[in-house]
Amino acid sequence: MGFEIQEPLQPFMGRKERRRSSAGKLFLGDHCDLRNDAEVQKLMAKHGEPPLVLFSCEVLKINRRGEAVPRTLLVCANSIFLLDADARRGARRKIPLRSLASLRMSEMSDNFLAMVCPAEYDLLLVCGRKTELVVVLREAHRCAMVELGMGGGEGRGSRSVDAGGGGRGADVGLRVELSNRFTYKAGANVAKAVTFTRAGDGEVDTEVADIVASSPG
């Protein structure tokens, strides 16, 4: 059972190009069927998660060296997990949903998504189901913040998009920041810039490069 992409995406899809493959696509959630994976269920229980898989999908994680590493992404009620793509027995990384500050992506039709985590380093992914993932993360983040009695408010000086339909000073929760060049923290003292350009054939070229600090002078 799934549901069609409709209302939740309209506020930011007006600015962002839609891939042909995302138009009319159904939201299915647990694409890797992790709800029936005993090892994953043990992992979730170990971390205090209820046995509910909000989203799962095979992704590529871009590491601090710019290499694409296969991972399985798991979104639960309270946390995001990056699992080994094959074994799925151990969590390579756990990110509490409440620690997310924003999501960054381009205005073009590509699969790159950055999760901004101010308390640690950020996460850059390539996800073929990015549109669905954004909607799931926003709703899961909202629920996690409500449980804490917080609103997950909008940060200062950030141009964001409210996927909840408002824009009248209301709390927008987890921000979606759209730009064809954005930065992210790839590790301790490692900052990178992701730049998107339109190629001659209409495809989108993506470059991930280190940000070199200028010397004092």
C-alpha positions in Angstrom: 0.0 0.0 0.0 1.3 3.5 -0.9 0.1 7.0 -1.4 0.7 9.4 -4.2 3.0 12.4 -4.1 0.6 15.3 -3.9 0.1 17.9 -1.2 3.2 17.5 1.0 5.6 18.5 -1.8 3.8 21.4 -3.6 5.5 24.2 -1.6 9.0 23.3 -2.6 8.3 21.5 -5.9 7.4 24.9 -7.4 11.0 25.8 -7.2 12.6 22.5 -7.6 12.6 20.5 -10.9 10.9 17.2 -10.7 12.4 14.1 -12.2 10.1 12.3 -14.6 10.6 9.2 -12.4 9.1 11.0 -9.4 6.0 12.2 -11.0 3.1 10.1 -9.9 5.4 7.8 -7.9 3.9 6.0 -4.9 5.3 6.3 -1.4 5.9 2.8 -0.2 8.2 3.5 2.8 10.1 0.3 3.6 11.6 -0.4 0.2 14.2 -2.9 1.7 11.5 -4.8 3.7 13.5 -4.2 6.9 10.4 -4.7 9.0 10.8 -8.4 8.3 14.6 -8.5 8.9 15.2 -10.1 12.3 18.7 -8.5 12.7 17.4 -5.1 11.9 14.6 -5.5 14.4 17.1 -6.5 17.0 19.2 -3.4 16.2 16.1 -1.1 16.5 15.2 -2.7 19.9 18.7 -2.2 21.1 18.5 1.5 20.4 15.1 1.8 22.0 13.2 2.2 18.7 9.6 1.0 18.3 9.3 -1.8 15.7 8.2 0.7 13.0 10.1 1.3 9.8 9.2 4.6 8.3 11.5 4.4 5.4 14.3 2.2 4.0 16.2 2.4 0.8 19.6 1.6 -0.8 21.7 4.8 -1.0 25.2 6.0 -1.7 27.0 7.8 1.1 29.6 10.4 -0.1 32.4 10.1 2.4 34.9 12.7 3.4 37.2 11.7 0.6 34.5 12.1 -2.0 34.0 8.4 -2.5 30.5 6.9 -3.0 30.0 4.1 -0.5 26.9 1.8 -0.7 24.7 1.9 2.4 21.2 1.0 3.5 19.3 4.0 5.0 16.8 3.3 7.7 14.4 5.9 9.2 12.7 5.0 12.5 10.5 7.0 14.9 13.4 8.6 16.7 16.6 8.1 14.6 18.1 7.7 11.2 20.5 4.7 10.8 23.1 4.0 8.1 23.6 0.3 7.8 26.1 -1.8 5.9 24.5 -2.4 2.5 25.0 -6.2 2.7 25.1 -7.4 6.3 22.8 -4.7 7.8 23.7 -6.1 11.2 25.5 -3.0 12.5 24.8 0.7 12.4 27.6 2.6 10.7 26.0 5.8 12.0 23.0 6.8 14.1 21.5 10.3 13.8 18.8 11.4 16.2 16.0 13.0 14.2 15.8 15.9 16.7 19.5 16.7 15.9 18.7 17.6 12.2 18.7 21.3 11.5 17.9 21.3 7.8 18.0 19.4 4.5 19.9 20.8 1.6 19.5 20.0 -2.1 19.6 21.7 -5.5 16.8 23.2 -7.5 17.6 20.7 -10.3 16.5 17.1 -10.9 19.2 15.1 -9.2 19.4 12.6 -6.4 21.8 14.4 -4.0 20.6 15.3 -0.4 22.5 16.7 2.5 21.4 16.3 6.1 22.7 19.1 8.3 23.6 18.0 11.8 25.2 20.9 13.8 26.1 18.7 16.8 28.4 16.6 14.6 29.3 16.3 10.9 26.7 16.4 8.1 25.6 13.6 5.8 25.6 13.7 2.0 23.6 11.0 0.2 22.7 10.0 -3.3 19.1 8.6 -3.1 16.9 7.6 -5.9 13.9 8.1 -3.7 14.9 11.6 -2.5 11.4 13.2 -2.8 9.8 10.5 -0.6 12.7 10.6 1.9 12.4 14.4 2.3 8.7 14.1 3.1 9.3 11.2 5.6 12.1 13.1 7.3 10.0 16.2 7.8 7.1 14.4 9.3 9.3 12.2 11.5 11.2 15.2 12.7 8.0 17.0 13.5 6.7 14.1 15.5 10.0 13.7 17.4 10.0 17.4 18.3 6.4 17.3 19.4 7.3 14.5 21.8 9.9 16.7 23.3 7.5 19.5 23.6 9.4 21.6 21.1 8.5 23.1 17.7 11.7 22.6 15.8 11.8 26.2 14.8 13.4 28.0 11.8 17.0 29.0 12.0 18.3 32.5 11.7 19.4 33.9 8.3 18.4 30.8 6.3 16.3 30.9 3.2 14.0 28.0 3.7 11.0 26.4 2.2 8.0 25.5 4.3 6.6 22.1 3.2 3.8 22.5 5.7 2.2 25.3 3.9 2.4 28.5 5.8 5.1 31.1 5.4 3.3 33.5 7.7 5.8 33.4 10.5 4.7 30.0 11.6 7.1 27.3 12.8 8.3 25.5 9.6 10.0 22.6 11.4 12.8 20.8 9.4 13.9 23.3 6.8 14.4 22.4 3.1 17.1 24.6 1.7 17.3 24.8 -2.1 20.4 26.1 -3.9 22.5 25.0 -6.9 25.6 25.4 -4.7 25.6 24.5 -1.1 28.2 23.6 1.5 28.3 20.8 4.2 30.6 19.6 6.9 32.0 16.3 5.8 34.0 15.7 8.9 36.1 17.4 11.6 37.6 20.4 10.0 36.5 19.2 6.6 34.1 21.4 4.6 33.0 20.7 1.1 30.9 22.4 -1.6 28.4 20.7 -3.9 27.9 22.5 -7.2 25.2 21.6 -9.7 25.3 22.7 -13.4 23.2 22.0 -16.4 25.1 20.0 -19.1 24.7 20.5 -22.8 22.6 17.4 -23.1 20.2 18.6 -20.4 21.6 16.3 -17.7 22.8 17.6 -14.3 26.5 17.6 -13.6 27.4 17.5 -9.9 30.8 18.4 -8.4 31.8 17.8 -4.8 35.0 19.7 -3.9 36.9 20.7 -0.8 36.6 24.2 0.5 40.1 25.6 0.8 40.4 28.1 3.6 42.0 31.4 2.5 45.3 32.2 4.3 45.3 35.2 6.5 46.8 38.2 4.9 
